[in-house]
Amino acid sequence: MPTIDIEGHRFEVDGDGFLKDPSAWNDEVARLFATTDGTGALTEDHWAVIKFIRGHWEENDLAPMVRKICQHTGLRLKQIYELFPMGPAKGACRIAGLPKPDGCV
């Protein structure tokens, strides 16, 4: 099973770098993952997206569609891509500790 090491922490991940065990996620894990993909320091807007994605996944067992993220946070799609350079699926969902989304989020 692949692992990644970030600042002395080791995480089991799938082939795309998503956590194998979403229950291992917390705010510190989000911060650490954000340092590896160009996202950088997490702002209030980052956290609004991350917390919404995480909450939606916990309630529905799937990542929300991008439209729902925009509606809930008040951010435009362009802003989400500026916050998460790897995009809402590969970037935001990965930082939020979700399994790799099956489809488009």
Contacts in CASP RR format, 6 or more apart in sequence:
PFRMAT RR
TARGET T0000
AUTHOR 0000-0000-0000
METHOD contacts of the structure
MODEL  1
MPTIDIEGHRFEVDGDGFLKDPSAWNDEVARLFATTDGTGALTEDHWAVI
KFIRGHWEENDLAPMVRKICQHTGLRLKQIYELFPMGPAKGACRIAGLPK
PDGCV
1 12 0 8 1.000
1 20 0 8 1.000
2 12 0 8 1.000
2 13 0 8 1.000
2 14 0 8 1.000
2 15 0 8 1.000
2 17 0 8 1.000
3 10 0 8 1.000
3 11 0 8 1.000
3 12 0 8 1.000
3 13 0 8 1.000
4 10 0 8 1.000
4 11 0 8 1.000
4 13 0 8 1.000
4 17 0 8 1.000
4 36 0 8 1.000
5 11 0 8 1.000
6 32 0 8 1.000
6 33 0 8 1.000
6 35 0 8 1.000
6 36 0 8 1.000
7 32 0 8 1.000
7 35 0 8 1.000
9 29 0 8 1.000
9 32 0 8 1.000
11 19 0 8 1.000
11 24 0 8 1.000
11 29 0 8 1.000
12 19 0 8 1.000
12 20 0 8 1.000
12 21 0 8 1.000
13 19 0 8 1.000
13 20 0 8 1.000
14 20 0 8 1.000
14 99 0 8 1.000
14 100 0 8 1.000
16 90 0 8 1.000
16 94 0 8 1.000
16 100 0 8 1.000
17 94 0 8 1.000
17 100 0 8 1.000
18 93 0 8 1.000
18 94 0 8 1.000
18 97 0 8 1.000
18 98 0 8 1.000
18 99 0 8 1.000
18 100 0 8 1.000
19 25 0 8 1.000
19 29 0 8 1.000
19 94 0 8 1.000
19 97 0 8 1.000
19 98 0 8 1.000
19 99 0 8 1.000
22 57 0 8 1.000
22 97 0 8 1.000
22 98 0 8 1.000
22 99 0 8 1.000
25 54 0 8 1.000
25 96 0 8 1.000
25 97 0 8 1.000
29 97 0 8 1.000
30 42 0 8 1.000
30 50 0 8 1.000
30 95 0 8 1.000
30 96 0 8 1.000
30 97 0 8 1.000
31 42 0 8 1.000
33 94 0 8 1.000
33 95 0 8 1.000
33 97 0 8 1.000
34 40 0 8 1.000
34 41 0 8 1.000
34 42 0 8 1.000
34 46 0 8 1.000
34 95 0 8 1.000
37 85 0 8 1.000
37 86 0 8 1.000
37 90 0 8 1.000
37 91 0 8 1.000
37 94 0 8 1.000
37 95 0 8 1.000
38 85 0 8 1.000
38 86 0 8 1.000
39 46 0 8 1.000
39 83 0 8 1.000
39 84 0 8 1.000
39 85 0 8 1.000
39 86 0 8 1.000
39 91 0 8 1.000
39 95 0 8 1.000
42 50 0 8 1.000
42 95 0 8 1.000
43 83 0 8 1.000
45 73 0 8 1.000
45 75 0 8 1.000
45 79 0 8 1.000
45 83 0 8 1.000
46 83 0 8 1.000
46 84 0 8 1.000
46 95 0 8 1.000
48 72 0 8 1.000
48 73 0 8 1.000
48 75 0 8 1.000
49 69 0 8 1.000
49 73 0 8 1.000
49 75 0 8 1.000
49 80 0 8 1.000
49 83 0 8 1.000
49 84 0 8 1.000
49 88 0 8 1.000
49 92 0 8 1.000
50 92 0 8 1.000
50 95 0 8 1.000
50 96 0 8 1.000
51 96 0 8 1.000
52 64 0 8 1.000
52 69 0 8 1.000
52 72 0 8 1.000
52 73 0 8 1.000
53 63 0 8 1.000
53 64 0 8 1.000
53 69 0 8 1.000
53 88 0 8 1.000
53 92 0 8 1.000
53 93 0 8 1.000
53 96 0 8 1.000
53 98 0 8 1.000
53 105 0 8 1.000
54 96 0 8 1.000
54 97 0 8 1.000
54 98 0 8 1.000
56 62 0 8 1.000
56 63 0 8 1.000
56 64 0 8 1.000
56 68 0 8 1.000
57 63 0 8 1.000
57 64 0 8 1.000
57 96 0 8 1.000
57 98 0 8 1.000
62 101 0 8 1.000
62 102 0 8 1.000
63 89 0 8 1.000
63 93 0 8 1.000
63 98 0 8 1.000
63 101 0 8 1.000
63 105 0 8 1.000
64 72 0 8 1.000
64 105 0 8 1.000
65 104 0 8 1.000
65 105 0 8 1.000
66 77 0 8 1.000
66 80 0 8 1.000
66 88 0 8 1.000
66 104 0 8 1.000
66 105 0 8 1.000
69 75 0 8 1.000
69 80 0 8 1.000
69 88 0 8 1.000
69 92 0 8 1.000
69 105 0 8 1.000
70 76 0 8 1.000
70 77 0 8 1.000
70 80 0 8 1.000
73 80 0 8 1.000
75 83 0 8 1.000
80 87 0 8 1.000
80 88 0 8 1.000
80 92 0 8 1.000
81 87 0 8 1.000
81 88 0 8 1.000
83 92 0 8 1.000
84 91 0 8 1.000
84 92 0 8 1.000
84 95 0 8 1.000
85 91 0 8 1.000
86 94 0 8 1.000
88 105 0 8 1.000
89 101 0 8 1.000
89 103 0 8 1.000
89 104 0 8 1.000
89 105 0 8 1.000
92 105 0 8 1.000
93 100 0 8 1.000
93 101 0 8 1.000
93 105 0 8 1.000
94 100 0 8 1.000
END
